[in-house]
Amino acid sequence: MDKLLLTPREAADVLSVSRSKLYQLLAAGELRSVRIDGCRRVAASELRRYVERLGAEQGPPADVAA
């Protein structure tokens, strides 16, 4: 079974950003997290939603003439 919850370090690695950037995204409300006994975790599904939102905000790719 794949992990459902990731540590901040793991989540940052998945997004290819620094841990500091991940915490900025959390503070800005761009990503949601949960706490389990004081440990912050980010759901894998939340990371997927975030990346999908990024793609939707940028719109379709422009055609590049060859």
C-alpha positions, 0 to 999 in steps of 0.5 A: 500500500502506498503512503497516505500521509507524508512528512513535510520533508517527504511532501517537499521531496515529492513536489521538488521544493525545499522544506521551507517552501512547503511550510510557506505553502501550508501557511498560505493555505495552498496546501492543507495538512493534519496533525497526529499527536503533534506530528504534521502530515500532508496527504498524498491526495492533497499534493495531487490536488495542488499540482492539478490546481497549478496546471489549471491556473496556467491553462493549456500549453501554447503550441510551439511552431517547429 
